Amino acid sequence: MGSWLHITQTIERDANWRRIVNDSPFQLGEKTVRGSWHVPDGTQDYYEIAHGTYPSIDGSTVAVPMAVEFARQHLGLSDDDAASFVGFSTTHQAYENLITKAPNYAAGMFRGDEAVFLDDTHPVDLIIVTGPSADELALAARYGVTLIQKPVCYDAFVFITHKNNPVDDLTLEQIRDIYSGKITNWKEVGGDNVPIAAYQREENSGSQTGMIDLVMKDTPMLPPEKVKVAIGMGMLIDVVAEYRNNNASIGYTYKYYIDNLYKNEDIKTLRIGGIPANEENIRSGAYPLSVCYYGVIRAGDEDSAGGRFLAWMLSEEGQACIEQAGYIPYGYDIP
């Protein structure tokens, strides 16, 4: 299931959805009988379909709706079939799959009158992800792989706390001090006299890499206690919302994720240095933790299915599809 385990919202096209792509060059290949299984009336064949000119895509949980929109646009799939078709293995595994040329075993199937599975031997061609961690770059170096990464949209790295916490705003320095152990009580940053429960993510997750690269930088984080490591962004949001039924917790995630994929009414997003993470501030860079998601391929694959699809993602048409999926497009004048 991969990323779908960390998504609680239904991914549907909204009422203003429009077809943007016509006569797409990216299409699935030949369908062949893969086997049969028993059904009440006897046996039924099930099928395998080749990727054809459509790339094998993997990625971060936060990019799943983008890939679902691509499947609607290029392959003409219904919302249900597009959601079944798209399966991401989450950030770190996606990088591993791309670098080692492994298949995306989280990829799905079509659930119509026939059971049709994607070719599960085809290596990943393209990933849509947050930036690589040091471990992922080291893995690429070990395999002699150079990664080509292009920004495809904007988002914001955000800090969350319980909605009843009186603190609404922290500086980056205060956040670093919390996660390095210098600040341990909310009263030190204008809140109640309660110890801070600072949650973090597992190593090499997209948000943990963002925390280290964007916020902590050269400041070491405290070694996390077991209870304060959240496996998956959804778990982190839940523990921040419910930790001992009070307002002591803090954690971090991506704005698109909590706005669209895993909503929780008991959390709020903190301003950073007085600046909220709204679209205007994200686009302008005024919000200090504005980030991008990237389309990533292997160097040398520019003319393959993955490279051609990435070039399309950066086109005006591709950016319009990304925007329709609810993201802040990067712009199509990318060198």
C-alpha positions as CSV (number, residue, x, y, z in Angstrom):
1,M,0.0,0.0,0.0
2,G,3.0,2.4,0.6
3,S,1.8,6.0,0.6
4,W,-1.9,5.2,0.8
5,L,-1.4,4.1,4.4
6,H,-0.7,7.7,5.2
7,I,-3.7,9.3,3.4
8,T,-7.1,9.6,4.9
9,Q,-8.8,11.9,2.4
10,T,-10.4,10.8,-0.9
11,I,-8.6,12.1,-4.0
12,E,-11.3,13.3,-6.4
13,R,-11.4,15.9,-9.1
14,D,-13.3,19.0,-8.1
15,A,-16.3,20.5,-9.8
16,N,-14.2,22.8,-11.9
17,W,-12.0,20.0,-13.3
18,R,-11.2,20.3,-17.0
19,R,-9.4,18.2,-19.5
20,I,-6.0,19.8,-20.3
21,V,-4.2,17.0,-22.2
22,N,-5.4,15.8,-25.5
23,D,-3.7,13.1,-27.8
24,S,-1.1,12.3,-25.1
25,P,2.1,10.6,-26.3
26,F,2.3,8.8,-22.9
27,Q,0.3,5.6,-23.1
28,L,0.4,2.2,-21.6
29,G,1.5,-0.7,-23.7
30,E,0.2,-4.2,-24.6
31,K,-2.1,-6.1,-22.3
32,T,-1.5,-9.9,-21.9
33,V,-3.0,-12.7,-19.9
34,R,-1.0,-13.2,-16.7
35,G,-2.9,-16.0,-15.1
36,S,-6.3,-17.0,-13.8
37,W,-8.0,-17.4,-10.5
38,H,-11.1,-19.2,-9.2
39,V,-14.4,-17.3,-9.1
40,P,-17.9,-18.7,-8.1
41,D,-18.7,-19.6,-11.7
42,G,-15.3,-21.1,-12.6
43,T,-12.1,-19.3,-13.4
44,Q,-11.4,-15.8,-14.6
45,D,-8.3,-14.5,-16.4
46,Y,-6.3,-11.6,-15.0
47,Y,-3.9,-9.5,-17.0
48,E,-0.7,-7.6,-17.1
49,I,-0.1,-4.4,-18.9
50,A,3.2,-3.0,-20.0
51,H,4.2,0.6,-19.3
52,G,4.6,1.4,-23.0
53,T,5.5,5.1,-23.3
54,Y,4.1,5.9,-19.9
55,P,6.8,6.0,-17.3
56,S,6.9,4.0,-14.1
57,I,6.5,6.7,-11.5
58,D,7.2,6.5,-7.7
59,G,7.5,9.1,-5.1
60,S,6.6,10.8,-1.8
61,T,3.2,10.5,-0.2
62,V,2.6,14.3,-0.7
63,A,2.9,13.8,-4.5
64,V,0.3,11.1,-4.9
65,P,-2.6,13.5,-6.0
66,M,-0.3,14.9,-8.7
67,A,0.3,11.4,-10.1
68,V,-3.5,10.7,-9.9
69,E,-4.2,13.8,-12.0
70,F,-1.6,12.7,-14.5
71,A,-3.3,9.3,-14.8
72,R,-6.7,11.1,-15.4
73,Q,-5.2,13.4,-18.0
74,H,-3.0,11.0,-20.0
75,L,-4.8,7.7,-19.6
76,G,-8.4,8.9,-19.3
77,L,-8.9,7.0,-16.0
78,S,-11.8,7.5,-13.7
79,D,-11.1,8.8,-10.2
80,D,-11.3,5.2,-8.8
81,D,-9.1,3.7,-11.5
82,A,-6.6,6.5,-11.2
83,A,-6.3,6.0,-7.5
84,S,-5.9,2.3,-7.9
85,F,-3.3,2.8,-10.7
86,V,-1.1,5.1,-8.6
87,G,0.9,3.6,-5.8
88,F,3.9,5.3,-4.3
89,S,6.4,3.6,-1.9
90,T,7.3,6.9,0.0
91,T,10.3,9.1,-0.3
92,H,13.3,7.0,0.7
93,Q,12.2,3.8,-1.0
94,A,11.4,5.8,-4.2
95,Y,14.9,7.1,-4.3
96,E,16.3,3.6,-3.7
97,N,14.1,2.3,-6.5
98,L,15.2,4.9,-9.0
99,I,18.9,4.6,-8.1
100,T,19.0,0.8,-8.2
101,K,16.6,0.5,-11.1
102,A,14.2,-1.5,-9.1
103,P,10.4,-1.8,-9.8
104,N,7.8,0.1,-7.8
105,Y,6.1,-2.7,-6.0
106,A,3.5,-0.2,-4.5
107,A,2.1,0.4,-8.0
108,G,-1.5,-0.6,-8.3
109,M,-4.0,-2.1,-10.7
110,F,-7.2,-1.3,-12.5
111,R,-10.4,-2.5,-10.7
112,G,-12.9,-2.7,-13.6
113,D,-14.6,-5.7,-15.1
114,E,-11.1,-7.2,-15.6
115,A,-8.2,-7.3,-13.1
116,V,-5.3,-5.7,-14.9
117,F,-1.9,-5.3,-13.1
118,L,1.0,-3.1,-14.1
119,D,4.2,-4.9,-15.2
120,D,5.9,-5.4,-11.9
121,T,9.4,-6.0,-13.4
122,H,9.7,-2.5,-15.0
123,P,12.2,-0.3,-13.2
124,V,11.2,3.1,-11.9
125,D,11.7,5.8,-14.5
126,L,10.8,8.9,-12.6
127,I,10.2,9.9,-9.0
128,I,8.3,13.0,-7.6
129,V,9.8,13.7,-4.3
130,T,11.1,16.1,-1.7
131,G,14.9,16.7,-1.9
132,P,17.4,13.8,-1.4
133,S,19.0,13.1,2.0
134,A,22.7,12.7,2.5
135,D,22.2,8.9,2.6
136,E,20.3,8.9,-0.7
137,L,23.0,11.0,-2.4
138,A,25.6,8.6,-1.0
139,L,23.6,5.6,-2.4
140,A,23.6,7.3,-5.8
141,A,27.3,7.8,-5.6
142,R,27.9,4.1,-4.7
143,Y,25.8,3.0,-7.8
144,G,27.6,5.6,-10.0
145,V,24.2,7.3,-10.6
146,T,23.9,11.1,-11.1
147,L,20.4,12.4,-10.2
148,I,18.8,15.1,-12.3
149,Q,16.2,16.9,-10.3
150,K,14.0,19.7,-11.5
151,P,11.6,21.7,-9.2
152,V,8.0,21.1,-10.3
153,C,5.9,23.0,-7.6
154,Y,6.1,24.9,-4.4
155,D,5.1,24.0,-0.9
156,A,5.9,24.9,2.7
157,F,7.6,23.0,5.5
158,V,5.4,23.8,8.5
159,F,5.4,23.2,12.3
160,I,2.2,22.1,14.0
161,T,1.0,22.0,17.5
162,H,-2.3,21.4,19.3
163,K,-5.0,24.0,18.5
164,N,-5.3,24.9,22.2
165,N,-1.6,25.8,22.6
166,P,-1.5,29.6,23.2
167,V,1.7,29.8,21.2
168,D,1.0,30.8,17.5
169,D,4.4,31.9,16.4
170,L,8.0,30.7,16.7
171,T,11.3,31.9,15.3
172,L,13.7,29.5,13.5
173,E,16.1,30.0,16.3
174,Q,13.5,29.0,18.9
175,I,12.7,25.9,16.8
176,R,16.3,24.9,16.6
177,D,16.7,25.5,20.4
178,I,13.6,23.2,21.0
179,Y,14.9,20.4,18.9
180,S,18.5,20.7,20.2
181,G,17.3,20.6,23.8
182,K,18.1,24.3,24.8
183,I,14.4,25.1,25.2
184,T,12.4,22.4,27.0
185,N,9.3,24.2,28.3
186,W,6.6,26.2,26.5
187,K,6.8,29.0,29.0
188,E,10.2,29.9,27.5
189,V,8.5,30.9,24.2
190,G,5.4,32.5,25.7
191,G,3.3,29.5,26.4
192,D,2.1,27.6,29.4
193,N,4.3,26.1,32.0
194,V,4.4,22.6,30.5
195,P,7.3,20.5,29.1
196,I,7.6,20.5,25.3
197,A,7.0,17.1,23.6
198,A,9.0,17.5,20.4
199,Y,8.2,14.9,17.9
200,Q,10.3,14.1,14.9
201,R,10.2,11.7,12.0
202,E,12.2,8.6,11.2
203,E,15.6,8.9,9.4
204,N,15.5,9.5,5.6
205,S,11.8,10.3,5.5
206,G,11.1,13.4,3.4
207,S,10.1,15.6,6.3
208,Q,13.1,14.5,8.4
209,T,15.5,15.4,5.6
210,G,13.6,18.7,5.3
211,M,14.0,19.3,9.1
212,I,17.8,18.7,9.0
213,D,18.5,20.6,5.7
214,L,16.1,23.6,6.2
215,V,16.0,24.1,10.0
216,M,18.7,22.4,12.0
217,K,21.5,22.6,9.4
218,D,24.7,22.3,11.5
219,T,22.9,22.2,14.8
220,P,22.6,18.6,16.1
221,M,19.1,17.3,17.0
222,L,18.5,15.6,20.3
223,P,18.5,11.8,19.9
224,P,14.8,11.0,19.9
225,E,13.2,9.0,22.6
226,K,11.3,6.1,21.2
227,V,8.0,7.6,22.1
228,K,8.8,10.7,20.1
229,V,9.6,9.2,16.7
230,A,6.6,9.0,14.4
231,I,6.6,6.5,11.6
232,G,4.8,8.3,8.8
233,M,3.5,11.8,8.6
234,G,0.0,10.7,9.6
235,M,1.2,9.2,12.8
236,L,3.1,12.4,13.6
237,I,-0.1,14.5,13.1
238,D,-2.1,12.2,15.3
239,V,0.3,12.2,18.2
240,V,0.7,16.0,18.0
241,A,-3.1,16.3,18.1
242,E,-3.7,13.8,20.8
243,Y,-0.5,13.7,23.0
244,R,-1.8,13.1,26.6
245,N,-4.8,15.1,25.7
246,N,-3.1,18.5,26.2
247,N,-1.2,21.2,24.2
248,A,2.4,20.2,24.9
249,S,3.4,18.7,21.5
250,I,5.1,20.0,18.4
251,G,5.9,18.4,15.1
252,Y,6.6,19.2,11.5
253,T,5.2,18.2,8.1
254,Y,4.3,19.7,4.7
255,K,1.5,22.1,4.2
256,Y,-0.1,20.3,1.2
257,Y,-0.2,17.1,3.2
258,I,-2.1,18.5,6.2
259,D,-4.4,20.6,3.9
260,N,-5.3,17.9,1.5
261,L,-4.2,14.4,2.5
262,Y,-4.4,14.0,6.3
263,K,-6.7,16.6,7.9
264,N,-7.0,16.9,11.7
265,E,-9.1,19.5,13.4
266,D,-7.1,19.4,16.6
267,I,-3.9,20.8,15.2
268,K,-2.8,24.3,14.0
269,T,0.1,25.6,11.9
270,L,2.6,27.9,13.6
271,R,3.8,31.1,12.0
272,I,7.5,31.4,11.6
273,G,8.9,34.8,12.6
274,G,5.4,36.2,12.3
275,I,5.0,35.0,8.7
276,P,2.2,32.6,7.8
277,A,2.6,29.9,5.2
278,N,0.1,31.2,2.7
279,E,0.4,30.9,-1.1
280,E,1.7,34.5,-1.5
281,N,4.4,34.1,1.1
282,I,5.4,30.7,-0.3
283,R,5.7,31.9,-3.9
284,S,7.6,35.0,-2.9
285,G,9.9,33.2,-0.5
286,A,8.8,35.5,2.4
287,Y,7.9,32.4,4.3
288,P,11.3,31.2,5.4
289,L,10.6,27.5,4.9
290,S,9.3,27.6,1.4
291,V,10.3,24.4,-0.4
292,C,9.9,22.6,-3.8
293,Y,9.0,19.1,-4.9
294,Y,11.1,17.7,-7.6
295,G,10.8,15.4,-10.6
296,V,13.9,13.3,-10.5
297,I,15.4,11.0,-13.2
298,R,18.8,9.3,-13.7
299,A,21.3,11.2,-15.8
300,G,21.3,9.6,-19.2
301,D,17.6,9.0,-19.2
302,E,16.6,12.4,-20.6
303,D,15.3,10.9,-23.8
304,S,13.6,7.9,-22.2
305,A,10.0,7.7,-20.9
306,G,11.0,9.3,-17.6
307,G,13.0,12.1,-19.1
308,R,10.3,13.0,-21.6
309,F,7.6,12.9,-19.0
310,L,9.6,15.2,-16.7
311,A,10.1,17.6,-19.6
312,W,6.3,17.6,-20.1
313,M,5.8,18.3,-16.4
314,L,7.8,21.4,-16.8
315,S,5.8,22.6,-19.8
316,E,2.8,25.0,-19.6
317,E,0.5,22.1,-20.0
318,G,2.2,20.0,-17.3
319,Q,2.2,22.9,-14.9
320,A,-1.5,23.5,-15.5
321,C,-2.2,19.9,-14.6
322,I,-0.1,20.2,-11.4
323,E,-2.0,23.4,-10.5
324,Q,-5.3,21.6,-11.1
325,A,-4.2,18.9,-8.6
326,G,-4.0,21.6,-6.0
327,Y,-0.3,22.4,-5.9
328,I,1.4,25.8,-6.4
329,P,3.0,25.4,-9.8
330,Y,6.7,26.3,-10.1
331,G,6.3,27.9,-13.6
332,Y,7.1,26.7,-17.1
333,D,10.1,28.9,-17.9
334,I,12.5,26.6,-16.1
335,P,15.9,26.3,-17.7
